Amino acid sequence: MDLAFTPEEQKFREDVRSWVRANLPPDISRKVHNALRLSRDDMQRWAKILGKKGWLGYGWPTQFGGPGWNAVQKHLFEEECALAGAPRVVPFGPVMVAPVIMAFGNAEQQKRFLPGIASGEVWWSQGYSEPGSGSDLASVKTRAEREGDKYIVNGQKTWTTLGQYGEWIFCLVRTSTEGKPQTGISFLLIDMKSPGVTVRPIVLLDGEAEVNEVWFDNVEVPAENLIGEENKGWTYAKHLLSHERTNIADVNRAKRELERLKRIAKAEGVYDPAVDGPAAGRFRDEIAKLEVDVVALEMMVLRVLSAEKSGKNSLDVAGLLKIKGSEIQQRYSELMMLAAGPYSLPFIPEAMEAGWQGDYVGAAHCAPLASTYFNLRKTTIYGGSNEVQRNIVAQTVLG
């Protein structure tokens, strides 16, 4: 197993780094490096820049308009974007539903939906979780009844991330109650502008409304929006979830946030024991432990990439990556809070946008820390809770 990058791969990294730093808007980069609120315009502006270059669908094969990069190139692209302060690509379109459309959609669906995803013009949302159906997705109750050339959809989805911006949503819907619960689920694409679709934001502890409830009241959906076969949606959902769980690990963002943690610790006088005393040494030890975990996660990712590059079957470690990556995200947010102490005030959106909260509380780099901490509590739950993922890893990896 060779974890070293080849000269060609290093050249690819340098080319990506140069392009990203030349094209990433500085105002967006500043927000990302300081964990400030990103607006819909910020996220979509960067998506459209990538789309114009042909890199929004950076994991796509050339036959569907992607760059055709291998696993190592995709990793290097993600790392350079993260380190430059680019927003994460909102995954629901290019990373999640697009591979399902490519693998299971028909040619007409591919021609209809993929261009808008690749360009960043169309914002997609994910309709999986429901009240009472989170990690146990097989129990979804949102119903789609076939009437001629359309489906009538009724039900509710919840925790729909950024659903307030959504233009289309891909949903797991129940089309049959016969047999096992998994065998009665279908995968349906729904226009969120359709009559009967209602989006209701859920205001969270950090004051933001990142997640939403989505209601379907007799929503008419053309039958041509069904992906694949009716009652085969569970198979397509599992295909998608492997992409989601690997994406959640996000080792590249962890590396960037580790450097931010160090900056905060230095600014708050809890990093250098020679200057700040023994307590700083103990806190620095905690940062070192986290850094070891980040490096170990990166090595796991590189092992998978090495196996793919050599044509070997990589370990089925999507769940393991999700577990460790999500725990690391929570840990660095906790250490940032500890470093800043009382300056880790809750994020007040109006104050931040007015530009005065940081000066008012004493340290601009500390202002959004509570918001980040609250927001990352969810990472061990969404995409399949870590408790469930441990059971899956025990069965598929450990045997």
Secondary structure by P-SEA (a helix, b strand, c coil): ccccccaaaaaaaaaaaaaaaacccaaaaaaaaacccccaaaaaaaaaaaaaacccccccccccccccccaaaaaaaaaaaaaaccccccccccccaaaaaaccccaaaaaccaaaaaaccbbbbbcccccccccccccccbbbbbcccbbbbbbccccccccccccbbbbbccccccccccccbbbbbbccccccbbbbbbbcccccccbbbbbbcbbbbbcccccccccaaaaaaaaaaaaaaaaaaaaaaaaaaaaaaaaaaaaacccccccccaaaaaaaaaaaaaaaaaaaaaaaaaaaaaaaaacccccccaaaaaaaaaaaaaaaaaaaaaaaccccccccaaaaaacccccccccccccaaaaaaaaacccccccccaaaaaaaaaccccc
